[in-house]
Every structure is written in structure tokens, then in C-alpha cells.
Amino acid sequence: MTAAVILIAVAAVFVGSTLQRLSGTGVGLVVAPTLALAMGPHVGVFVANSTTVISGFLIMLAVIREVDWKRFWILAVCAALGAFPAALLVRDLSSAWLNIVVGAVVLFALALTFGMPRLPRLTSSALTAAAGIVGGFLNTSAGVAAPAMVIYARFARWEQRSFAATLQPTFMTMGILSVAAKLSVGATTIDQLPPWWLLPIIVITVLLGIWLGGRLARRVPAPQARRLAIALAGLGGAVAIVRGALMLVA
């Protein structure tokens, strides 16, 4: 792993953690497509999943009083149903096709999330369960569960503060499920993992991003931070598709 790759990873984690502290989402949207490009899609998305475990846990500590635990448990339990099929898909795809899948999932999910008209109000437990399954699948395959959660929140008319807070333990749990599923089915193996010393660097970077996000929270509106995360995710997704296509024809 070169110094350039490490710097790219640290920068992506820092920006993603800052945006996540500001708006509730950001780590997966920014880190997954960026690390898929820098480290390769198999390892990059795995590291992104690991980062969401760290960031979700740390940010949860700051917003724990706002968490809707009933919704969290439904989302978390059902996420396992999506995580393991996605891990099998990741195991069987080549790096080229996985790049394309990661980029396409990011772009399609963003377009679906923000291009849909006003949705009817639905508040059933079945919808919450479906959001958990889809979120678990997307998080494991592409490192991006936020769009599924945003669409669900629009259906449920979920209040923003509770939504942003509940996402943190949800992302943490989905990250744990994704990591466990990939290791258990051999989608990612121990010898493919980055060196151990990258983990403390990521933890420190997440802490710095959360600190900066907390400092900026009173000055930067959450919708503005979310728009920046979306723009960065869209750019990363487009580049991932191009890279995958070039790998196929090379």
C-alpha cells in the first residue's frame, strides 16, 4: 500500500466523517467509491464497511438520546438478510465488474433518492424491514446504505434529528454484518486486508472528522452538507464505472 493510497484513504475518511457528523450520512457515500478506486473494490468497500462501524459508534455516543431504538432493531435484524447474499455476489464478481456495480449502485441510488416525486406516507413495520434488507445488501455490495435509509425516511416522514441519530447505530451494525458476511463466505480474506496499523490511523481520522463536524454544526446547515456528500459520491461513482469499463476492455 503506497503513501498516496494512504493519504487518499485518510482524506476520504476525514471528509466523510465530518459530513456524517453534520448531516447523519457521509462516510459510506464518500469513502466507499473513493476507496474502491484507490484500493480496488473488494478491499476498498471492506475498509469502508469497517470505517462505518467506527464512525457510527463514535457519533452514536453524541446523539444517543435521539435514537429511535424500536426502528433501529427492525432495521438491524433485517439487514442481515441482505448482507449475506450481497457477500456471495461480491465473492463471485471480478474487480472490473465490482467497480461497475459499486459505481452504478451509487449513481442509481442517488438518482432514485433525489429524483423521485413526493412519496405517500407509509409507516408499517414491513416497510422498515424492507429498508433494512435493502440497506444491508447495498452496504455489503457497494458500501452505500444511506440512499435506502433516505427513501425509507421519506416514506415514513421520519423527523430529521431522530433519523440522523438512528442512522449511526444502524450504520455501525450494517458495517459489522458486512464485514462478518464477507469474511465468512471468503469474499474478503485475511491476506487481502490492509496492514494493521491503518486501523488506528482511521480511528484518529474519524475522531478528527467528528470533532470538526461538531464545530461546524452551528454554521453549516445539514442539507448543505448532505448536498456536498451527494456530489462527491456521484463523482466517485462515475469514475468507478469508467475504471471498471476500462478494465474490461484492457
N, C-alpha and C positions, 0 to 999 in steps of 0.2 A: 504494500500500500504506500503510494508516494505521498510526499508532503502536500502536493497540490490537491490530491483527493481528500486528505485530512482537513485541509483548510476549507474546501468546498462543503464538506460534511458539517464542520463546526459552524460555518456561516449559515447554512440552511437550518440547522437545529436552533441557532440563536434567533434567527428571524421568525421561524415557525413558533417557537416558544413565546416570543414577545407577542405575536399576533394572537396566539391561543389565550394568553392571559387577558388580552384586550377584548376579544370577541367570543371566546369559547371554542373556536376552531382555528386551525392554522398549522399544527405540527404535521398531520398527515397530508394535508393539501400541499404544503410547501416541501416537506422533507422527502416524501415518497418519490415523486417524479425526479427530484434533483439527485437523490442518492441512487436511483435506478440508472441514471445517466452516468454518474461518477463511479459507482462500484459494480455496475451490472444489475439487472433487475432482480435476480434471485437474492443476492446478498443485500442489495440496496433496500428493497422492500422489507427484508427481515430486520435490518438495522432500524428502519423507520418504525416498524412494529414495536421494537424494543424501546425506542425513544418515546413512543406514546405511552408506554407503561410508566416510564419515569415522569414525564410531564403531567400525565393525567393524575398520578398520585400526588405530586407536589402541589399542583394547582388546586386539587380537591381539598387539601388541608386549609386553603384560604377561603373556600366558598362552601364548606361542608354544610352549613346551616341552611343553604338554599337548595340542597339536593332533594329531588323527589325520589325517595328510595323505593316506592312501590313501582314506579315506571322503570327505575334502574334494574330491579331484579328481573322483570319480564324481559327487558332488552338484553341483559347479560346472559341469562339462561338460554334464550333463543339464539343468541349469537353463535353458540357452539354448533348449532345445526347447520349454519352456513360456513363456519370456519374449516371444518374437515373436508367437505367436498372441494372447497377452494384450494386447500393444501394439495390435494391429489392433482388438481389441474395445474398448479404451479410446478409440481414434480415432473409432469409429463410434457411440459412445454419447453421448447428451446429458448435460448436467451433472446433471439431475434423476435420470435412470436410473443414472448412475455413482455418485451419492450413495447410492442404494438398494443398488447392487451392493457398494460398499465396506462399508456397514453390515451387509448380510446376510452377506457373506463373513466379516467379523469375528465376528459372533454365532454363525453356524453352525459355524465352525471352532473357536471356544472351547467350544461345547456338545459338539461331536464329540470334542474332545480330552479333556475332563474328565468327560463323561457316559458314556464307554464303559466296559464292564467290563474286567477283566484280560484282556490280549491274549496270544495264544500267542507263543512265541518264534520269530522268523524272522530269519535273518541273511544272506540271499542278496544278491548284488550287484544283482540285478534289483530288489529292494525298495529298495535305496539309490538306484538310477537313477530309479525311480518317484517317490521322495521328492523328488529333485532337480527333476524335471519339474513336479510339482505345486507345489513351493515357488517355482520360477521363475514359474509362472503366477500364483500368489496374490500374490507380491511385486510383479509388474508391474501387475496389475489393481487391487489393493487396498492394497499396501504392507505386507502382513502375511504373512510366510512362516513365522513361528515355530510356529504350530499344526501345519503339515505336518511340521516337524522334530521336534516333541514326540511326535507319533503314531509317527513312524518310530523314535524313540529308545525308545519303549515296546515296540514290536515287537522291536527288536534288543537290548533290555536294555543300552543304552549307558550306561556309567558316567558319572555326572554331571559330574565335573571335565573329562573328555575331551570330553564332549558340549558343555558350555558354552564350552570353549576353541575347539572346531572350528566352532561356530556363527559365530564372529567373522569369519574369512576367508570363510566361506560367505555370510554376510550381505553382506560387502563385495563379493564377486563378483556376487551376485544384484543388488545395487544398481547396479553398473556395467552389467550386462546390461540391467536395466530402463531405465536412463537412455538407453543406446545404442539399444535397440529402439524406444523412444518417439520419439526424435529422428529415427531413420532412416525410420520409417513416417509421420511427421507427426502422431503422437498428441499431441505437445507441440512447439510451435515456439519459436524463439529469442525472438520478441517477446512470448511469454506468460510468460517466466521472470521471477522476482523480480529486483530490482536487484542488481548485482554485489556491493555492499557487505554484503548479507545473508550471503554465504558466510563471510567472516572472523568475523562475529558467531556463526554456527552453530559454526564450528570452536572458538572460545573457549568457547562454552557447552558443547560436548561435552567438552572438556578439564576444565572445572569439574565437570561431572557425573561423569566418570570419577574425578576426584580425590575427590569426596565419596563415591562408591560404594566406592572403596578404603578410605577412612577408616571407613565403616560396615560393611565386610565382616565384621569380627570381632564385631560387635554384633547385626547383623540377619541372621537365617537366610535362606538363599536361597529356601526355599519361601514364606516370608512376603513377601519382595519380589516373588516371582512372582505371588502372590495379589493384591497391590496392582496390579500391571501388568494382570492379567486384569480386575479390577474397573473400572479406568479405561478399558480397551479396550472392555469391554462397554457402559459408559455412552456412550462416543463412538460406538460402532456403532449403538446405539439412536437416538441423536439424529440421526445421519446418515440413517437410514431415514426418520425423521419429516420431516426437512428435505426429502429428495427427494420424498416423497409430497406435501408442501405445495406444492412447486414444480410438480408435475404438475397439481394442481387449480387453481393460481393463474391 
